[in-house]
């Protein structure tokens, strides 16, 4: 499941509800900030494998997985 959380948005419950309904094995969030990570901290209980890179701009990302992630890293282009 991929969701652009839109960094200004603060409706954490709506995302939690959507994730609960879909129950994906892998969840990827775009535009993730520190506030968003705090708002959806409960995801770390459901998804033991994470790669979290919050940023205050529009480039933050979070990956939550039920399965181990192999060598997650960021490739900066440009």
N, CA, C and O atoms as CSV, one atom per row, in Angstrom:
chain,resi,resn,atom,element,x,y,z
A,1,UNK,N,N,0.862,-1.166,0.000
A,1,UNK,CA,C,0.000,0.000,0.000
A,1,UNK,C,C,0.904,1.224,0.000
A,1,UNK,O,O,1.886,1.276,0.741
A,2,UNK,N,N,0.580,2.195,-0.819
A,2,UNK,CA,C,1.308,3.454,-0.906
A,2,UNK,C,C,0.338,4.591,-0.611
A,2,UNK,O,O,-0.759,4.648,-1.167
A,3,UNK,N,N,0.760,5.501,0.277
A,3,UNK,CA,C,-0.081,6.649,0.598
A,3,UNK,C,C,0.772,7.902,0.689
A,3,UNK,O,O,1.805,7.913,1.359
A,4,UNK,N,N,0.340,8.950,0.017
A,4,UNK,CA,C,0.939,10.257,0.186
A,4,UNK,C,C,0.147,10.920,1.305
A,4,UNK,O,O,-1.023,11.259,1.125
A,5,UNK,N,N,0.782,11.106,2.459
A,5,UNK,CA,C,0.053,11.609,3.625
A,5,UNK,C,C,-0.203,13.110,3.565
A,5,UNK,O,O,-0.978,13.641,4.361
A,6,UNK,N,N,0.445,13.794,2.626
A,6,UNK,CA,C,0.332,15.254,2.485
A,6,UNK,C,C,0.709,15.914,3.813
A,6,UNK,O,O,-0.120,16.068,4.710
A,7,UNK,N,N,1.949,16.286,3.908
A,7,UNK,CA,C,2.580,16.673,5.171
A,7,UNK,C,C,1.782,17.634,6.037
A,7,UNK,O,O,1.913,17.589,7.261
A,8,UNK,N,N,0.964,18.499,5.458
A,8,UNK,CA,C,0.164,19.431,6.268
A,8,UNK,C,C,-1.045,18.737,6.909
A,8,UNK,O,O,-1.585,19.217,7.905
A,9,UNK,N,N,-1.450,17.645,6.352
A,9,UNK,CA,C,-2.578,16.884,6.848
A,9,UNK,C,C,-2.262,16.338,8.246
A,9,UNK,O,O,-1.122,15.953,8.505
A,10,UNK,N,N,-3.226,16.297,9.133
A,10,UNK,CA,C,-3.021,15.745,10.474
A,10,UNK,C,C,-4.077,14.689,10.821
A,10,UNK,O,O,-4.288,14.374,11.993
A,11,UNK,N,N,-4.730,14.153,9.802
A,11,UNK,CA,C,-5.778,13.159,10.041
A,11,UNK,C,C,-5.151,11.762,10.106
A,11,UNK,O,O,-5.333,10.939,9.209
A,12,UNK,N,N,-4.411,11.520,11.186
A,12,UNK,CA,C,-3.732,10.248,11.366
A,12,UNK,C,C,-4.735,9.093,11.448
A,12,UNK,O,O,-4.466,7.992,10.967
A,13,UNK,N,N,-5.881,9.352,12.055
A,13,UNK,CA,C,-6.892,8.306,12.222
A,13,UNK,C,C,-7.407,7.791,10.882
A,13,UNK,O,O,-7.670,6.597,10.738
A,14,UNK,N,N,-7.552,8.678,9.902
A,14,UNK,CA,C,-8.036,8.243,8.584
A,14,UNK,C,C,-7.047,7.274,7.945
A,14,UNK,O,O,-7.443,6.265,7.361
A,15,UNK,N,N,-5.756,7.587,8.062
A,15,UNK,CA,C,-4.757,6.674,7.511
A,15,UNK,C,C,-4.749,5.359,8.276
A,15,UNK,O,O,-4.681,4.291,7.667
A,16,UNK,N,N,-4.817,5.420,9.588
A,16,UNK,CA,C,-4.834,4.194,10.390
A,16,UNK,C,C,-6.022,3.315,10.025
A,16,UNK,O,O,-5.900,2.093,9.942
A,17,UNK,N,N,-7.166,3.943,9.809
A,17,UNK,CA,C,-8.370,3.197,9.418
A,17,UNK,C,C,-8.180,2.542,8.042
A,17,UNK,O,O,-8.550,1.383,7.857
A,18,UNK,N,N,-7.619,3.259,7.098
A,18,UNK,CA,C,-7.396,2.706,5.758
A,18,UNK,C,C,-6.408,1.540,5.805
A,18,UNK,O,O,-6.606,0.524,5.139
A,19,UNK,N,N,-5.358,1.693,6.584
A,19,UNK,CA,C,-4.364,0.622,6.693
A,19,UNK,C,C,-4.973,-0.591,7.382
A,19,UNK,O,O,-4.729,-1.727,6.973
A,20,UNK,N,N,-5.747,-0.361,8.404
A,20,UNK,CA,C,-6.402,-1.473,9.101
A,20,UNK,C,C,-7.325,-2.235,8.147
A,20,UNK,O,O,-7.361,-3.465,8.172
A,21,UNK,N,N,-8.059,-1.521,7.319
A,21,UNK,CA,C,-8.978,-2.165,6.375
A,21,UNK,C,C,-8.269,-2.939,5.290
A,21,UNK,O,O,-8.733,-4.005,4.885
A,22,UNK,N,N,-7.145,-2.420,4.809
A,22,UNK,CA,C,-6.408,-3.076,3.724
A,22,UNK,C,C,-5.454,-4.149,4.228
A,22,UNK,O,O,-5.190,-5.128,3.531
A,23,UNK,N,N,-4.942,-3.967,5.428
A,23,UNK,CA,C,-3.989,-4.893,6.041
A,23,UNK,C,C,-2.857,-5.287,5.090
A,23,UNK,O,O,-2.643,-6.474,4.843
A,24,UNK,N,N,-2.129,-4.297,4.554
A,24,UNK,CA,C,-1.069,-4.614,3.593
A,24,UNK,C,C,0.140,-5.257,4.275
A,24,UNK,O,O,0.363,-5.065,5.471
A,25,UNK,N,N,0.904,-6.010,3.514
A,25,UNK,CA,C,2.159,-6.578,4.030
A,25,UNK,C,C,3.242,-5.511,4.081
A,25,UNK,O,O,4.119,-5.543,4.945
A,26,UNK,N,N,3.174,-4.563,3.146
A,26,UNK,CA,C,4.136,-3.465,3.079
A,26,UNK,C,C,3.356,-2.166,2.940
A,26,UNK,O,O,2.416,-2.070,2.151
A,27,UNK,N,N,3.760,-1.170,3.717
A,27,UNK,CA,C,3.133,0.143,3.693
A,27,UNK,C,C,4.218,1.180,3.430
A,27,UNK,O,O,5.220,1.224,4.143
A,28,UNK,N,N,4.024,2.011,2.414
A,28,UNK,CA,C,4.961,3.080,2.089
A,28,UNK,C,C,4.221,4.406,2.207
A,28,UNK,O,O,3.148,4.587,1.632
A,29,UNK,N,N,4.810,5.327,2.961
A,29,UNK,CA,C,4.213,6.646,3.145
A,29,UNK,C,C,5.133,7.707,2.564
A,29,UNK,O,O,6.344,7.671,2.782
A,30,UNK,N,N,4.569,8.642,1.833
A,30,UNK,CA,C,5.314,9.762,1.246
A,30,UNK,C,C,4.966,11.049,1.972
A,30,UNK,O,O,3.893,11.154,2.567
A,31,UNK,N,N,5.862,12.030,1.931
A,31,UNK,CA,C,5.733,13.337,2.576
A,31,UNK,C,C,5.681,13.203,4.097
A,31,UNK,O,O,4.959,13.945,4.763
A,32,UNK,N,N,6.438,12.268,4.641
A,32,UNK,CA,C,6.425,11.971,6.065
A,32,UNK,C,C,7.312,12.963,6.829
A,32,UNK,O,O,8.451,13.231,6.445
A,33,UNK,N,N,6.762,13.490,7.903
A,33,UNK,CA,C,7.491,14.378,8.810
A,33,UNK,C,C,7.601,13.696,10.176
A,33,UNK,O,O,7.027,12.628,10.390
A,34,UNK,N,N,8.340,14.318,11.096
A,34,UNK,CA,C,8.411,13.783,12.464
A,34,UNK,C,C,7.023,13.707,13.092
A,34,UNK,O,O,6.710,12.748,13.798
A,35,UNK,N,N,6.203,14.705,12.840
A,35,UNK,CA,C,4.842,14.708,13.389
A,35,UNK,C,C,4.050,13.508,12.885
A,35,UNK,O,O,3.308,12.881,13.641
A,36,UNK,N,N,4.213,13.191,11.596
A,36,UNK,CA,C,3.508,12.029,11.055
A,36,UNK,C,C,3.989,10.738,11.696
A,36,UNK,O,O,3.179,9.862,12.000
A,37,UNK,N,N,5.280,10.606,11.905
A,37,UNK,CA,C,5.782,9.388,12.546
A,37,UNK,C,C,5.232,9.235,13.956
A,37,UNK,O,O,4.927,8.124,14.390
A,38,UNK,N,N,5.106,10.333,14.662
A,38,UNK,CA,C,4.513,10.284,15.996
A,38,UNK,C,C,3.030,9.927,15.919
A,38,UNK,O,O,2.523,9.168,16.744
A,39,UNK,N,N,2.342,10.478,14.924
A,39,UNK,CA,C,0.909,10.238,14.777
A,39,UNK,C,C,0.546,8.812,14.413
A,39,UNK,O,O,-0.558,8.351,14.705
A,40,UNK,N,N,1.475,8.113,13.775
A,40,UNK,CA,C,1.202,6.719,13.369
A,40,UNK,C,C,2.205,5.753,14.007
A,40,UNK,O,O,2.523,4.710,13.435
A,41,UNK,N,N,2.691,6.104,15.178
A,41,UNK,CA,C,3.683,5.275,15.871
A,41,UNK,C,C,3.196,3.847,16.098
A,41,UNK,O,O,4.009,2.927,16.184
A,42,UNK,N,N,1.895,3.652,16.196
A,42,UNK,CA,C,1.354,2.303,16.420
A,42,UNK,C,C,1.647,1.350,15.260
A,42,UNK,O,O,1.589,0.134,15.440
A,43,UNK,N,N,1.962,1.879,14.076
A,43,UNK,CA,C,2.288,1.007,12.941
A,43,UNK,C,C,3.509,0.138,13.238
A,43,UNK,O,O,3.634,-0.962,12.700
A,44,UNK,N,N,4.401,0.623,14.086
A,44,UNK,CA,C,5.611,-0.141,14.378
A,44,UNK,C,C,5.306,-1.420,15.147
A,44,UNK,O,O,6.132,-2.333,15.160
A,45,UNK,N,N,4.149,-1.511,15.785
A,45,UNK,CA,C,3.732,-2.747,16.449
A,45,UNK,C,C,3.288,-3.783,15.420
A,45,UNK,O,O,3.549,-4.975,15.585
A,46,UNK,N,N,2.624,-3.338,14.372
A,46,UNK,CA,C,2.124,-4.235,13.324
A,46,UNK,C,C,3.199,-4.600,12.317
A,46,UNK,O,O,3.185,-5.686,11.738
A,47,UNK,N,N,4.137,-3.676,12.117
A,47,UNK,CA,C,5.172,-3.835,11.101
A,47,UNK,C,C,6.543,-3.740,11.765
A,47,UNK,O,O,7.057,-2.640,11.970
A,48,UNK,N,N,7.136,-4.882,12.102
A,48,UNK,CA,C,8.391,-4.881,12.862
A,48,UNK,C,C,9.610,-4.403,12.073
A,48,UNK,O,O,10.646,-4.108,12.668
A,49,UNK,N,N,9.506,-4.323,10.761
A,49,UNK,CA,C,10.642,-3.918,9.929
A,49,UNK,C,C,10.319,-2.562,9.302
A,49,UNK,O,O,9.326,-2.411,8.590
A,50,UNK,N,N,11.172,-1.586,9.580
A,50,UNK,CA,C,10.889,-0.227,9.123
A,50,UNK,C,C,12.134,0.440,8.543
A,50,UNK,O,O,13.270,0.089,8.862
A,51,UNK,N,N,11.874,1.398,7.696
A,51,UNK,CA,C,12.886,2.329,7.205
A,51,UNK,C,C,12.212,3.694,7.253
A,51,UNK,O,O,11.298,3.968,6.475
A,52,UNK,N,N,12.660,4.544,8.159
A,52,UNK,CA,C,11.989,5.811,8.406
A,52,UNK,C,C,12.938,6.966,8.139
A,52,UNK,O,O,14.017,7.046,8.726
A,53,UNK,N,N,12.533,7.849,7.258
A,53,UNK,CA,C,13.339,9.018,6.924
A,53,UNK,C,C,12.420,10.239,6.839
A,53,UNK,O,O,12.072,10.683,5.744
A,54,UNK,N,N,12.028,10.780,7.999
A,54,UNK,CA,C,11.152,11.950,7.979
A,54,UNK,C,C,11.922,13.186,7.548
A,54,UNK,O,O,13.109,13.329,7.845
A,55,UNK,N,N,11.238,14.072,6.849
A,55,UNK,CA,C,11.805,15.359,6.447
A,55,UNK,C,C,10.690,16.377,6.496
A,55,UNK,O,O,9.529,16.060,6.238
A,56,UNK,N,N,11.048,17.599,6.829
A,56,UNK,CA,C,10.047,18.653,6.945
A,56,UNK,C,C,9.562,19.152,5.584
A,56,UNK,O,O,8.502,19.774,5.509
A,57,UNK,N,N,10.294,18.900,4.530
A,57,UNK,CA,C,9.840,19.264,3.188
A,57,UNK,C,C,8.876,18.214,2.659
A,57,UNK,O,O,8.133,17.596,3.421
A,58,UNK,N,N,8.895,18.023,1.377
A,58,UNK,CA,C,7.981,17.062,0.754
A,58,UNK,C,C,8.659,15.745,0.419
A,58,UNK,O,O,8.120,14.962,-0.362
A,59,UNK,N,N,9.816,15.485,0.984
A,59,UNK,CA,C,10.601,14.330,0.554
A,59,UNK,C,C,10.775,13.253,1.615
A,59,UNK,O,O,11.588,12.348,1.429
A,60,UNK,N,N,10.046,13.318,2.716
A,60,UNK,CA,C,10.143,12.286,3.742
A,60,UNK,C,C,9.473,11.003,3.277
A,60,UNK,O,O,8.511,11.023,2.509
A,61,UNK,N,N,10.007,9.887,3.762
A,61,UNK,CA,C,9.447,8.583,3.382
A,61,UNK,C,C,9.493,7.643,4.588
A,61,UNK,O,O,10.377,7.738,5.439
A,62,UNK,N,N,8.537,6.754,4.635
A,62,UNK,CA,C,8.510,5.729,5.666
A,62,UNK,C,C,8.070,4.423,5.006
A,62,UNK,O,O,7.115,4.391,4.231
A,63,UNK,N,N,8.780,3.361,5.328
A,63,UNK,CA,C,8.429,2.028,4.835
A,63,UNK,C,C,8.219,1.141,6.049
A,63,UNK,O,O,9.090,1.035,6.912
A,64,UNK,N,N,7.069,0.512,6.107
A,64,UNK,CA,C,6.720,-0.426,7.173
A,64,UNK,C,C,6.482,-1.773,6.514
A,64,UNK,O,O,5.775,-1.857,5.510
A,65,UNK,N,N,7.068,-2.830,7.070
A,65,UNK,CA,C,6.945,-4.138,6.429
A,65,UNK,C,C,6.790,-5.245,7.464
A,65,UNK,O,O,7.354,-5.189,8.556
A,66,UNK,N,N,6.017,-6.241,7.091
A,66,UNK,CA,C,5.915,-7.450,7.922
A,66,UNK,C,C,7.123,-8.353,7.688
A,66,UNK,O,O,7.375,-9.275,8.464
A,67,UNK,N,N,7.857,-8.088,6.634
A,67,UNK,CA,C,9.007,-8.911,6.246
A,67,UNK,C,C,10.286,-8.092,6.340
A,67,UNK,O,O,10.253,-6.870,6.197
A,68,UNK,N,N,11.401,-8.752,6.579
A,68,UNK,CA,C,12.675,-8.015,6.658
A,68,UNK,C,C,12.956,-7.232,5.379
A,68,UNK,O,O,12.650,-7.677,4.273
A,69,UNK,N,N,13.535,-6.076,5.559
A,69,UNK,CA,C,13.947,-5.229,4.443
A,69,UNK,C,C,15.444,-5.464,4.219
A,69,UNK,O,O,16.225,-5.453,5.170
A,70,UNK,N,N,15.828,-5.669,2.996
A,70,UNK,CA,C,17.231,-5.886,2.672
A,70,UNK,C,C,17.902,-4.574,2.286
A,70,UNK,O,O,17.566,-3.971,1.266
A,71,UNK,N,N,18.832,-4.146,3.091
A,71,UNK,CA,C,19.657,-2.981,2.788
A,71,UNK,C,C,18.851,-1.754,2.338
A,71,UNK,O,O,19.116,-1.208,1.267
A,72,UNK,N,N,17.886,-1.319,3.128
A,72,UNK,CA,C,17.149,-0.113,2.713
A,72,UNK,C,C,18.059,1.112,2.796
A,72,UNK,O,O,18.806,1.277,3.760
A,73,UNK,N,N,17.988,1.953,1.791
A,73,UNK,CA,C,18.778,3.174,1.780
A,73,UNK,C,C,18.156,4.166,0.796
A,73,UNK,O,O,17.282,3.828,-0.003
A,74,UNK,N,N,18.637,5.383,0.887
A,74,UNK,CA,C,18.139,6.448,0.009
A,74,UNK,C,C,19.160,6.706,-1.070
A,74,UNK,O,O,20.360,6.788,-0.810
A,75,UNK,N,N,18.674,6.831,-2.263
A,75,UNK,CA,C,19.504,7.197,-3.419
A,75,UNK,C,C,19.102,8.606,-3.822
A,75,UNK,O,O,18.016,8.818,-4.361
A,76,UNK,N,N,19.965,9.552,-3.566
A,76,UNK,CA,C,19.696,10.947,-3.901
A,76,UNK,C,C,20.020,11.175,-5.372
A,76,UNK,O,O,21.144,10.921,-5.805
A,77,UNK,N,N,19.056,11.649,-6.135
A,77,UNK,CA,C,19.237,11.947,-7.543
A,77,UNK,C,C,19.264,13.459,-7.744
A,77,UNK,O,O,18.569,14.199,-7.049
A,78,UNK,N,N,20.054,13.899,-8.679
A,78,UNK,CA,C,20.048,15.303,-9.028
A,78,UNK,C,C,21.161,16.032,-8.450
A,78,UNK,O,O,21.286,17.238,-8.661
